[in-house]
C-alpha cells in the first residue's frame, strides 16, 4: 500500500509565501478579495469578466489569484484554468506553479511536464523549489524513469538538491518507477530526513517485496528517534504480511496501541490483512469484530483470509453477510478456489456471479476463471469468456492474453492459442513464455525454439520462466543437444542463474534420452541441494529405461525430502512391475498401507456441451454408465478383431487371472471418458480429455487404435503433456 505523498501537499501556493508572489499592489482590491469567497465556477467567471473590464487581469498577481481558484479550489476546472492561463499576458511563477500542480494530480499528468517545459523556455523566472516536487510527481504517475532522471539532474544543477520537499518527491518518484536502488541513494544522501522520507522508503521496500529491508529501515528509524505515524505502520505491517512474520506483526500491532498511533481505517485494514496472510484467521476475526468502521476492503480481506486457508464455508457465509458485494469479494473467492486446486468450484462461483448480476466481472475475475478452465479443460466456458471480452470491449492486456493462451493451450486447441498470440501487437515476456509453454506441452519443440528466436528479434528479454518452458520443450521432443545449449547459455548469455526447476528439466531431458549417467553427474555437481523435483525427474527416467538400481537410489533420496510422496512409491512400483519383480511390488504396497499412503486415483474429465464430466477408475456413477460400459465392450471387441493384446506390465500389482488383468486396464478412467465421448459427441468433434496422471502405455496404444478404428481425433492431456491421436498415430511419436 503506497504511503501518501504528504510532502507534495505543502500549501506553498498560499499568497503569504513572499517567494512566490512579491507584487501585491492590488491584493486588497474589492474584486480580487471576492475570489477567496467564490463557491462555484459561475461566480468565478463573473469575477473573471470584471477583471478583464477593469484591466486587473493584466496584473500578474491578480491573474495568479484567478488561476489558483480555477485550478486548485474545490470547484476547480483544469480546462477553464488552462484557458485562463493561456490568456495571461505575463504569467508569474505562481501561476506556472499552480497549473503544473493541478495537472500533476489530473488524469493527464503529462501536461504538467509539458507546462514545465514551456516555463523553462517562455517563463520570466526559473523554476523554484516549489515547482520541482509537482513535476516529479507527474513523472511518477507516468513512470517515466529516463525523463525523471533528467529532471533529477536539473534539480542538482539548480541547487535544490538539499531541499527536503524536493528530495522526498524524488524518493517517491524512484519508488513508483520500481527503481529502489536510486530511491535509497537519494534517501542516504539527505542531510535531514522527516517522517515522510522514512515512510516513502519503508513503503517502497514493502511494495516491491523487499520486506526485510523495510523492517530493517523501521528499526533504524526508531534508533534515530523519528516518531512513526499511521503511514509508517502501514508499510511495516505490509512487510510483516509478505514475510509471513506473525510474531513481529503482533508486536507491531501492540506497538501501535501502546504509542497511541492514529488507527485509521487504512491501518486497520492492513492489520487485518497481516493476520490473514500470516494464517491467523482467529486473531483476524477477533480484530474484525472490534473494528468500529468497516469498508468493502475490510470485508473482502476477511473473506480472502478464510478462502486462502480453504475454509470455503466461512468464506461463502461472509460473502452472503456482506452489506455490499463488489467484484473484489467475488474475485477473492474465485481466485482462492482456483489456486487451491478446486477449479470446478471456481467455475461454479463464476456462474453464480453471472446469474446474480451483483457485480460485473473484471480483468481479475476473467484471468482467474480462465485459469480454472485451463485446469479443467473446459474450453466451452473459456471460449465463451473470450467472446465476452470482445463483446464488452474489454482491453486485452498482457494478463488476459497470457490467460487466454494458457487456457486454449491446456484445453488442447493450440491453433486457437496461436491465433490469440498473433492477434495482438503488444507482448510482454509472460505472453511469449506462455506460447512457448503451449508449444512445448503439445510436443512442438522445434516450433517453441523458433518462437524463442523471434522473441529475441522482438527485443523481449527472457526470464527464468521462459527457460523453464524452453527446456520443457526440449524434453518433450527429445532435443538433447538444444537443451544442453540453452542450459549453458542461461547464465553466460542471459545472466539468468539456473535454479532447481532448470536442473530438474535438464535431468528430465537427459534421463528421457537414456543418458542416466550424465543426468546423475549433473545432480552431483548442482550448486544447491537437489530438490524433490530433481530426484522425481530421475526416477521417472528410470521407469522409462527400466534401471532398477538407480531408481532405488533416486527413490531413497526422494523419500528423505518428501516421506509422504505417494507418487514415488507408484513410480518404483511401475519399475518393479515392468521388471517382473512382483515380490518388490508387494513389499512397496505393504509399506504404503502401513504408512497410510494411497495411490492417487486416476481421474479423467471431458467437456460436452459446456458440462464437464469426470470419470474415476472403474466408475459406474455416471447416469449413462450402462451405455458407457456397453460402448467399452464394443470397443474391446473391435480391438481384438484387429489383433490388439493388452500390455499387462502396466499393472501396479500382481494379478494372476488373465481376465482380471485385462479388466483392470479396461476400466482406466481415460477409456471411460473416450467411450462417453464416442457416445455423445458429433463425429466431426475432437474428443478432448484431461487426465490427472500420466497415461499408461496400454491406454496410449488403445487410444491410437480407437482413433483409427472410429476415425476420430482424440486429444488427451495427461499430467505432463498432450497426446494428439489421429489415424492410429500419436503426436508424441511414443516419446513421452
C-alpha positions in Angstrom: 0.0 0.0 0.0 1.6 3.3 -1.1 2.3 6.0 1.5 0.5 9.3 0.9 3.0 11.7 -0.6 2.4 14.3 2.2 5.5 16.3 1.2 3.7 17.3 -2.0 0.7 18.6 0.0 2.5 21.7 1.3 0.4 24.8 0.8 3.1 26.9 -0.8 0.7 28.4 -3.2 -0.8 30.5 -0.5 0.0 34.2 -1.3 1.6 34.6 2.1 4.7 33.0 0.7 6.8 36.0 -0.4 9.0 33.8 -2.6 6.0 33.2 -4.9 4.1 36.5 -5.2 6.0 39.7 -4.3 3.9 42.2 -6.2 0.7 42.6 -4.2 -0.3 46.1 -5.2 -3.9 45.0 -5.9 -4.1 42.5 -3.1 -6.8 44.4 -1.3 -8.8 45.4 -4.4 -12.5 44.6 -3.9 -12.7 42.4 -7.0 -9.6 40.4 -6.0 -10.8 39.8 -2.4 -14.0 38.4 -3.9 -12.0 35.5 -5.4 -11.4 33.9 -2.0 -15.2 34.0 -1.3 -16.1 32.2 -4.6 -18.1 29.0 -4.2 -18.7 27.9 -7.8 -17.3 28.3 -11.3 -20.1 30.6 -12.5 -19.3 33.1 -9.8 -15.6 32.9 -10.7 -16.3 33.5 -14.4 -18.2 36.7 -13.4 -15.2 37.9 -11.5 -13.0 37.0 -14.5 -15.2 39.2 -16.7 -14.9 42.1 -14.3 -11.1 41.7 -14.2 -11.0 41.9 -17.9 -13.2 45.1 -18.0 -11.1 46.8 -15.3 -7.7 45.7 -16.6 -6.9 43.8 -13.4 -6.4 40.7 -15.5 -3.2 42.2 -16.9 -1.7 42.3 -13.3 0.3 39.1 -12.8 -0.6 38.9 -9.1 -4.3 39.3 -9.7 -4.3 36.8 -12.6 -2.4 34.3 -10.4 -5.2 34.6 -7.8 -7.7 33.7 -10.5 -5.5 30.8 -11.7 -5.3 29.5 -8.1 -9.1 29.4 -7.7 -9.8 27.9 -11.1 -7.1 25.2 -10.9 -6.9 24.3 -7.2 -10.2 25.1 -5.4 -12.9 22.6 -4.5 -14.9 23.6 -7.7 -11.8 23.8 -9.9 -11.8 23.0 -13.6 -8.5 22.3 -15.2 -9.8 23.0 -18.7 -11.0 26.5 -17.5 -7.8 27.1 -15.6 -5.8 26.3 -18.8 -7.9 28.8 -20.9 -7.3 31.5 -18.2 -3.6 30.8 -18.1 -3.2 31.0 -21.9 -4.8 34.5 -21.9 -2.5 35.9 -19.2 0.0 38.3 -20.9 2.9 37.7 -18.4 2.1 34.9 -16.0 4.2 35.0 -12.9 5.9 31.9 -11.4 3.0 31.5 -9.0 0.6 30.9 -12.0 3.0 28.5 -13.7 3.3 26.5 -10.4 -0.4 26.5 -9.9 -1.1 25.0 -13.3 1.8 22.5 -13.0 0.4 21.4 -9.6 -3.1 21.0 -10.9 -2.1 18.9 -13.9 0.2 16.7 -11.7 -3.0 15.3 -10.0 -5.1 15.2 -13.1 -5.9 12.2 -15.4 -3.4 13.7 -17.8 -0.2 14.3 -15.8 1.9 14.6 -19.0 0.5 18.2 -19.3 2.2 19.0 -16.0 5.6 18.2 -17.6 4.7 20.0 -20.9 3.8 23.2 -18.9 7.1 22.8 -17.1 9.0 22.7 -20.4 7.2 25.8 -21.5 8.2 27.5 -18.3 11.9 26.8 -18.9 11.6 28.3 -22.4 9.0 31.1 -22.0 8.9 32.0 -18.3 10.4 35.2 -16.9 11.6 33.3 -13.8 13.4 30.0 -13.4 11.6 27.0 -11.8 12.0 27.1 -8.0 11.8 24.6 -5.1 8.0 24.7 -5.3 8.0 23.8 -9.0 10.0 20.6 -8.9 8.0 18.5 -6.5 4.9 18.6 -8.7 6.7 18.0 -12.0 8.4 15.0 -10.3 5.0 13.8 -9.0 3.6 13.9 -12.6 6.5 11.9 -13.9 6.0 9.4 -11.1 2.4 9.0 -12.3 3.7 8.4 -15.8 6.5 6.0 -14.5 8.9 7.8 -16.9 12.2 6.8 -15.4 14.5 8.3 -18.1 12.9 11.8 -18.1 12.7 11.7 -14.3 16.5 11.1 -14.1 17.0 14.1 -16.4 14.8 16.2 -14.1 16.9 14.9 -11.1 20.0 16.3 -12.9 18.2 19.7 -13.3 17.5 19.7 -9.6 21.2 19.2 -8.8 22.2 22.0 -11.2 19.6 24.4 -9.9 20.9 23.9 -6.3 17.8 22.4 -4.8 19.4 19.0 -4.0 19.3 19.8 -0.3 15.7 20.8 -0.2 13.6 18.3 1.9 10.4 18.6 -0.2 12.3 18.1 -3.5 14.3 15.1 -2.2 11.1 13.5 -0.8 9.5 13.8 -4.1 12.5 12.2 -5.8 12.3 9.2 -3.4 8.6 8.8 -4.2 9.3 9.1 -7.9 12.0 6.4 -7.9 9.9 4.1 -5.8 6.9 4.5 -8.2 9.2 3.6 -11.1 10.5 0.5 -9.2 14.0 1.8 -9.0 14.6 1.2 -5.3 18.4 1.5 -5.6 18.1 5.1 -6.8 15.5 5.9 -4.2 17.7 4.6 -1.4 20.7 6.5 -2.7 18.6 9.7 -2.6 17.4 8.7 0.9 21.0 8.2 2.2 22.2 11.5 0.6 19.7 13.5 2.6 21.2 15.8 5.3 17.9 15.8 7.1 15.0 13.3 6.9 11.5 13.8 8.1 8.8 11.1 8.7 7.7 11.4 5.1 11.3 10.4 3.9 11.2 7.3 6.1 7.6 6.4 5.1 8.3 6.7 1.4 11.3 4.4 1.7 9.7 1.9 4.1 6.6 1.7 2.0 8.7 1.5 -1.2 10.6 -1.6 0.1 7.3 -3.2 1.3 5.5 -2.7 -2.0 8.4 -4.1 -4.0 8.7 -7.4 -2.0 11.8 -6.2 0.0 10.2 -7.0 3.3 13.5 -7.5 5.2 14.8 -4.1 4.1 11.5 -2.4 5.1 11.7 -3.9 8.6 15.4 -3.1 9.0 14.7 0.5 8.0 11.9 0.8 10.6 14.2 -0.4 13.3 16.8 2.2 12.1 14.1 4.9 12.1 13.3 4.1 15.8 17.1 4.4 16.6 17.1 7.9 15.1 14.2 9.0 17.3 11.9 9.8 14.3 8.3 9.3 15.5 6.4 6.9 13.2 2.8 7.6 12.2 0.0 5.5 10.8 1.5 5.7 7.3 4.8 4.2 8.6 2.9 1.3 10.3 1.0 0.6 7.0 4.4 -0.2 5.4 5.8 -2.1 8.3 2.7 -4.3 8.6 2.6 -4.9 4.9 6.2 -6.2 5.1 5.2 -8.5 8.0 2.3 -9.9 5.9 4.7 -10.6 3.0 7.2 -12.2 5.2 4.5 -14.2 7.0 6.1 -13.0 10.2 3.1 -13.3 12.6 5.2 -12.8 15.8 6.6 -9.5 14.6 3.2 -8.5 13.2 1.7 -9.0 16.7 4.5 -6.9 18.2 3.8 -4.1 15.7 0.1 -4.2 16.5 0.9 -3.9 20.2 3.4 -1.1 19.4 0.6 0.9 17.6 -1.7 0.6 20.6 1.0 1.5 23.2 2.2 4.5 21.3 -1.2 5.9 20.6 -0.7 5.9 16.8 -3.9 7.0 15.0 -5.9 4.0 14.0 -7.2 5.0 10.5 -9.4 2.7 8.5 -6.5 2.1 6.2 -4.3 1.0 9.0 -7.0 -1.2 10.5 -7.4 -3.0 7.1 -3.6 -3.6 6.9 -3.6 -5.1 10.4 -6.4 -7.3 9.3 -4.5 -8.2 6.1 -1.4 -9.1 8.1 -3.3 -11.5 10.4 -5.0 -13.2 7.4 -1.8 -13.5 5.3 0.1 -14.9 8.3 -2.7 -17.6 8.6 -4.1 -16.4 12.0 -7.7 -16.2 11.0 -8.9 -16.4 14.6 -7.0 -13.2 15.5 -8.1 -11.6 12.3 -11.8 -12.3 13.1 -11.4 -11.1 16.6 -9.9 -7.8 15.3 -12.5 -7.6 12.5 -15.3 -7.8 15.0 -13.8 -5.0 17.1 -13.5 -2.6 14.1 -15.9 0.3 14.6 -15.7 1.2 10.9 -15.5 -1.4 8.1 -15.5 -0.8 4.3 -15.6 -3.2 1.4 -11.8 -3.8 1.8 -12.3 -5.0 5.4 -14.9 -7.5 4.4 -13.0 -8.7 1.3 -9.8 -9.1 3.3 -11.6 -11.3 5.9 -13.2 -13.3 3.1 -9.9 -13.8 1.3 -8.3 -14.9 4.6 -10.9 -17.7 5.1 -10.7 -18.7 1.4 -6.9 -18.8 1.4 -6.9 -21.3 4.3 -9.5 -23.4 2.5 -12.4 -22.6 4.8 -14.8 -22.0 2.0 -17.9 -22.4 4.1 -16.9 -19.5 6.2 -15.9 -17.5 3.1 -19.2 -18.1 1.4 -21.1 -17.2 4.7 -19.1 -13.9 4.9 -19.9 -13.2 1.2 -23.6 -13.6 1.9 -23.4 -11.4 5.0 -21.6 -8.5 3.3 -23.6 -5.3 3.3 -22.3 -4.6 -0.2 -20.7 -7.0 -2.5 -18.2 -5.7 -5.0 -16.3 -7.6 -7.7 -13.2 -7.8 -5.4 -15.1 -10.0 -3.0 -16.2 -12.5 -5.7 -12.6 -12.4 -7.1 -11.2 -13.4 -3.7 -13.4 -16.5 -3.6 -12.9 -17.5 -7.3 -9.1 -17.0 -7.1 -8.9 -18.9 -3.8 -10.8 -21.9 -5.2 -8.7 -21.9 -8.4 -5.3 -21.6 -6.6 -6.3 -24.3 -4.1 -6.9 -26.9 -6.8 -10.7 -26.6 -6.8 -11.3 -25.4 -10.4 -14.8 -26.8 -10.6 -15.9 -24.7 -7.6 -14.2 -21.6 -9.1 -16.2 -22.0 -12.3 -19.4 -22.6 -10.2 -18.8 -19.3 -8.3 -18.2 -17.5 -11.6 -21.5 -18.9 -13.0 -23.2 -17.8 -9.7 -21.8 -14.3 -10.2 -23.1 -14.1 -13.7 -26.6 -15.2 -12.6 -26.8 -12.9 -9.6 -25.7 -9.8 -11.6 -24.5 -8.3 -8.3 -21.2 -7.3 -9.8 -19.6 -7.1 -13.2 -16.6 -9.4 -13.9 -13.4 -7.5 -14.3 -9.9 -8.5 -15.6 -9.0 -10.3 -12.3 -12.3 -12.4 -12.5 -11.7 -13.4 -16.1 -8.0 -14.3 -15.5 -8.8 -16.5 -12.5 -11.8 -18.2 -14.3 -9.7 -18.8 -17.4 -7.1 -20.4 -15.2 -9.8 -22.6 -13.7 -11.0 -23.5 -17.2 -7.4 -24.4 -18.2 -7.1 -26.8 -15.2 -10.4 -28.4 -16.1 -10.0 -28.5 -19.8 -13.3 -26.5 -20.0 -12.8 -24.9 -23.4 -16.5 -24.1 -24.0 -16.6 -21.8 -21.0 -13.1 -20.5 -21.8 -14.2 -19.7 -25.3 -17.3 -18.0 -24.0 -15.2 -15.8 -21.8 -13.1 -14.9 -24.9 -16.3 -13.9 -26.7 -17.4 -11.9 -23.6 -14.1 -10.0 -23.6 -14.7 -8.9 -27.2 -18.4 -8.2 -26.8 -17.8 -6.0 -23.7 -14.9 -4.2 -25.3 -12.5 -5.2 -22.5 -9.0 -4.2 -23.4 -6.8 -7.2 -24.0 -3.8 -6.5 -21.7 -0.9 -8.9 -21.2 -2.5 -10.7 -18.2 -5.6 -11.6 -20.2 -3.6 -12.5 -23.3 -1.4 -14.8 -21.3 -4.5 -16.4 -19.6 -6.2 -17.0 -22.9 -3.1 -18.6 -24.5 -2.7 -20.8 -21.4 -6.4 -21.8 -21.5 -6.5 -22.7 -25.2 -3.2 -24.5 -24.9 -4.2 -26.6 -21.9 -7.6 -27.3 -23.4 -6.0 -28.8 -26.4 -6.6 -26.1 -29.1 -3.1 -25.0 -30.0 -4.3 -23.3 -33.2 -6.6 -21.0 -31.2 -3.8 -20.2 -28.7 -1.6 -19.2 -31.7 -4.4 -17.2 -33.1 -4.7 -15.2 -29.9 -0.9 -14.8 -29.8 -0.6 -13.5 -33.3 -3.7 -11.2 -33.0 -2.0 -8.8 -30.6 0.8 -6.3 -31.1 1.9 -5.8 -27.5 3.5 -9.0 -26.0 5.5 -9.0 -22.8 7.8 -11.8 -21.6 4.9 -13.7 -20.0 2.9 -13.7 -23.2 5.9 -15.1 -25.2 6.6 -17.6 -22.4 3.0 -18.8 -22.3 3.0 -19.5 -26.0 6.4 -21.3 -25.8 4.9 -23.4 -23.0 1.8 -24.2 -25.2 4.0 -25.4 -28.0 6.1 -27.4 -25.5 3.3 -29.3 -23.9 1.9 -30.2 -27.3 5.3 -31.7 -28.3 6.3 -29.0 -30.9 9.8 -28.5 -29.5 11.4 -27.0 -32.6 8.5 -24.6 -33.1 9.0 -23.5 -29.4 12.7 -22.8 -30.2 11.8 -20.9 -33.3 9.4 -18.8 -31.3 12.1 -18.1 -28.8 14.3 -16.8 -31.6 11.5 -14.5 -32.7 11.2 -13.3 -29.1 14.8 -12.3 -29.2 14.3 -10.5 -32.5 11.4 -8.5 -30.9 13.9 -7.4 -28.2 12.0 -9.0 -25.3 14.3 -10.2 -22.6 13.6 -13.8 -21.5 13.2 -14.6 -17.8 13.6 -17.8 -15.7 10.1 -18.9 -16.7 10.9 -18.6 -20.4 13.9 -21.0 -19.9 11.8 -23.5 -17.9 9.4 -23.7 -20.8 12.1 -23.9 -23.4 13.9 -26.8 -21.5 10.5 -28.5 -21.2 10.0 -28.2 -24.9 13.4 -29.8 -25.5 12.5 -32.6 -23.0 9.2 -33.5 -24.7 10.7 -33.5 -28.2 14.0 -35.3 -27.4 16.1 -32.3 -28.3 19.0 -33.1 -26.0 21.8 -31.0 -27.7 19.5 -28.0 -27.9 18.6 -28.4 -24.2 22.2 -28.5 -23.3 22.9 -25.3 -25.3 20.0 -23.4 -23.6 21.1 -24.5 -20.2 24.7 -23.3 -20.8 23.5 -20.0 -22.3 21.3 -19.1 -19.4 24.0 -17.6 -17.2 26.6 -16.9 -19.8 24.4 -15.1 -22.4 21.3 -14.0 -20.5 22.6 -13.5 -17.0 20.0 -15.9 -15.5 21.3 -18.2 -12.9 19.7 -21.6 -13.2 17.6 -22.7 -10.2 16.3 -26.1 -9.1 13.5 -26.1 -11.7 16.0 -25.7 -14.6 18.2 -28.5 -13.2 15.1 -30.7 -12.9 14.3 -30.0 -16.6 17.8 -30.9 -17.6 17.7 -34.2 -15.6 14.4 -34.9 -17.4 16.0 -34.1 -20.8 19.0 -36.4 -20.2 17.0 -39.1 -18.5 14.3 -39.4 -21.2 17.1 -39.8 -23.7 18.6 -42.6 -21.7 21.6 -40.6 -20.6 21.2 -41.6 -17.0 24.9 -41.4 -16.0 25.1 -37.8 -17.4 21.9 -36.9 -15.5 23.4 -38.3 -12.3 26.6 -36.4 -12.8 24.6 -33.2 -13.3 22.8 -33.8 -10.0 26.2 -34.4 -8.2 27.5 -31.1 -9.5 24.5 -29.0 -8.7 25.5 -25.8 -6.7 22.4 -26.3 -4.5 21.0 -29.3 -2.8 18.8 -31.4 -5.2 15.1 -30.9 -4.5 12.4 -33.5 -4.7 11.6 -32.4 -8.3 15.2 -33.4 -9.4 15.0 -36.9 -7.9 11.5 -37.3 -9.2 12.7 -36.5 -12.8 15.5 -39.1 -12.4 13.0 -41.7 -11.0 10.7 -41.1 -14.0 13.6 -41.6 -16.4 14.5 -44.8 -14.6 10.9 -46.0 -15.2 11.3 -45.4 -18.9 14.6 -47.2 -19.2 13.9 -49.9 -16.5 17.0 -49.0 -14.5 16.1 -50.6 -11.1 19.4 -49.8 -9.2 19.4 -46.1 -10.0 15.6 -46.0 -9.4 16.1 -47.3 -5.9 18.8 -44.7 -5.2 16.5 -41.8 -6.5 13.6 -43.2 -4.6 15.5 -43.2 -1.3 16.7 -39.6 -1.8 13.2 -38.5 -2.8 11.7 -40.0 0.4 14.3 -38.3 2.5 12.8 -35.0 1.3 9.2 -36.0 1.0 8.4 -39.1 3.1 4.7 -38.9 2.2 5.3 -38.7 -1.6 2.9 -41.5 -2.8 3.9 -40.9 -6.4 7.4 -42.0 -5.7 6.0 -45.4 -4.5 3.9 -45.6 -7.6 6.8 -44.9 -9.9 9.0 -47.5 -8.2 6.1 -50.0 -8.3 5.9 -49.4 -12.0 9.6 -50.1 -12.4 9.4 -53.3 -10.4 6.3 -54.4 -12.2 7.9 -53.8 -15.6 10.9 -55.9 -14.5 8.6 -58.7 -13.1 9.7 -58.1 -9.5 6.3 -58.7 -8.1 7.7 -59.5 -4.6 9.1 -56.0 -4.5 5.8 -54.6 -5.7 4.1 -56.4 -2.8 6.6 -55.1 -0.3 6.1 -51.5 -1.5 2.3 -51.8 -1.3 2.6 -53.1 2.2 4.8 -50.1 3.2 2.2 -47.8 1.7 -0.6 -49.4 3.6 1.4 -49.3 6.9 2.1 -45.6 6.3 -1.4 -44.8 5.3 -0.4 -43.8 1.8 -2.8 -44.3 -1.0 -2.2 -44.2 -4.7 -3.9 -41.1 -6.3 -6.9 -42.5 -8.2 -6.9 -41.9 -11.9 -9.4 -39.3 -12.9 -10.3 -38.2 -16.5 -12.6 -35.3 -17.4 -14.3 -34.5 -20.7 -16.4 -31.4 -21.6 -19.6 -32.0 -23.6 -22.0 -29.1 -24.3 -20.4 -26.9 -21.7 -20.6 -29.5 -18.9 -17.5 -31.2 -17.5 -18.0 -34.9 -16.8 -15.5 -36.7 -14.6 -14.6 -40.4 -14.5 -12.6 -42.3 -11.9 -11.1 -45.8 -12.4 -14.0 -48.3 -12.7 -16.5 -45.5 -12.3 -20.2 -46.5 -12.6 -21.8 -43.4 -11.0 -22.5 -41.6 -14.3 -26.2 -41.5 -15.4 -25.1 -43.1 -18.8 -23.0 -45.7 -17.1 -24.7 -48.7 -18.7 -24.3 -47.2 -22.2 -20.7 -46.3 -21.5 -19.8 -49.9 -20.4 -21.7 -51.3 -23.4 -19.6 -49.0 -25.6 -16.5 -50.2 -23.9 -17.4 -53.8 -24.7 -18.0 -52.9 -28.3 -14.5 -51.1 -28.4 -12.9 -54.2 -26.8 -14.4 -56.5 -29.4 -13.2 -54.2 -32.3 -9.7 -54.0 -30.7 -9.4 -57.8 -30.5 -10.6 -58.1 -34.1 -7.5 -56.2 -35.3 -5.2 -58.2 -33.0 -4.8 -55.9 -30.0 -3.2 -57.6 -26.9 -3.2 -55.7 -23.6 0.2 -54.7 -22.1 -0.1 -56.2 -18.6 3.2 -54.7 -17.4 1.2 -51.5 -16.8 -0.5 -53.1 -13.8 0.9 -52.0 -10.4 0.1 -55.3 -8.6 0.3 -59.0 -9.3 -3.0 -60.1 -10.7 -2.8 -63.8 -11.6 -6.0 -64.3 -13.6 -5.7 -63.2 -17.2 -9.3 -61.9 -17.4 -8.9 -59.8 -14.3 -5.7 -58.3 -15.6 -7.4 -57.2 -18.8 -10.4 -55.9 -16.8 -8.1 -53.8 -14.6 -6.7 -52.0 -17.7 -10.2 -51.9 -19.3 -11.5 -49.7 -16.5 -8.9 -47.0 -16.7 -10.6 -43.6 -16.4 -9.4 -42.3 -19.8 -11.1 -45.3 -21.6 -14.4 -44.4 -19.8 -14.1 -40.8 -21.0 -13.3 -41.9 -24.6 -16.3 -44.2 -24.6 -18.5 -41.3 -23.3 -17.1 -39.0 -26.0 -17.9 -41.5 -28.7 -21.4 -41.8 -27.4 -22.2 -38.1 -27.0 -20.1 -36.1 -29.4 -20.5 -35.5 -33.1 -18.1 -37.4 -35.4 -16.6 -34.1 -36.5 -15.8 -33.0 -33.0 -12.4 -33.9 -31.4 -12.7 -35.8 -28.2 -10.7 -33.7 -25.6 -9.8 -35.4 -22.4 -7.9 -34.2 -19.3 -6.2 -36.8 -17.0 -4.7 -36.1 -13.6 -2.0 -38.8 -14.0 0.4 -39.9 -16.7 -1.3 -42.0 -19.4 -0.2 -45.6 -19.2 1.4 -47.3 -22.2 -1.5 -49.7 -22.7 -4.1 -46.9 -22.8 -1.8 -45.0 -25.1 -1.8 -47.9 -27.6 -5.6 -48.3 -27.2 -6.2 -44.6 -27.9 -4.1 -44.8 -31.1 -6.2 -47.8 -32.3 -9.5 -46.2 -31.4 -8.6 -43.0 -33.4 -8.1 -45.3 -36.5 -11.0 -47.7 -36.0 -13.5 -45.0 -35.3 -11.9 -42.3 -37.5 -11.9 -39.9 -34.6 -9.4 -37.3 -33.3 -8.6 -37.8 -29.6 -6.7 -35.1 -27.7 -5.6 -36.3 -24.3 -3.8 -34.2 -21.8 -2.1 -36.1 -19.0 0.0 -34.8 -16.1 3.0 -34.0 -18.3 1.9 -33.2 -21.9 -0.6 -33.5 -24.7 -1.2 -36.5 -26.9 -3.0 -36.0 -30.3 -4.3 -39.3 -31.6 -5.3 -39.4 -35.2 -5.4 -42.2 -37.8 -3.6 -44.6 -35.5 -0.7 -42.3 -34.6 0.2 -40.0 -31.7 1.8 -36.6 -31.9 4.3 -37.7 -29.2 5.7 -40.4 -31.5 5.7 -42.7 -28.5 8.3 -40.4 -26.7 6.7 -39.3 -23.5 
